[in-house]
Amino acid sequence: MEKKQISKRLYVGGLSHTVSKAELQERFGKFGRVLDAEIITRKDDQGNPMKTFAYISVSISDADLKKCMSILNKTKWKGGMLQIELAKESFLHRN
């Protein structure tokens, strides 16, 4: 039985500000094909990183998505606690 791959956009919070795109691609590539990873770091007034998160676009089956979420969500990685969920639709794309 062939698993249907669909493109999903994931929000990944709780990242260390030292995490790289390649590390994210390797971590999530075990579950599906990573199409794009965008890392965003919010900084305080002094320019110190406060919060780092990413949006990852991945071609993945529903079963592999569930497996990815159950295995990686709320796990410690590089000093942070991962928070993974389906990204909310951007308000720019809503009709």
Stockholm file with secondary structure:
# STOCKHOLM 1.0

chainA/1-95         MEKKQISKRLYVGGLSHTVSKAELQERFGKFGRVLDAEIITRKDDQGNPMKTFAYISVSISDADLKKCMSILNKTKWKGGMLQIELAKESFLHRN
#=GR chainA/1-95 SS CCCCCEEEEEEEEEECTTCCHHHHHHHHTTTSEEEEEEEEEEECTTSCEEEEEEEEEEEECHHHHHHHHHHHTTCEETTEECEEEECCCCTTTCC
#=GC SS_cons        CCCCCEEEEEEEEEECTTCCHHHHHHHHTTTSEEEEEEEEEEECTTSCEEEEEEEEEEEECHHHHHHHHHHHTTCEETTEECEEEECCCCTTTCC
//
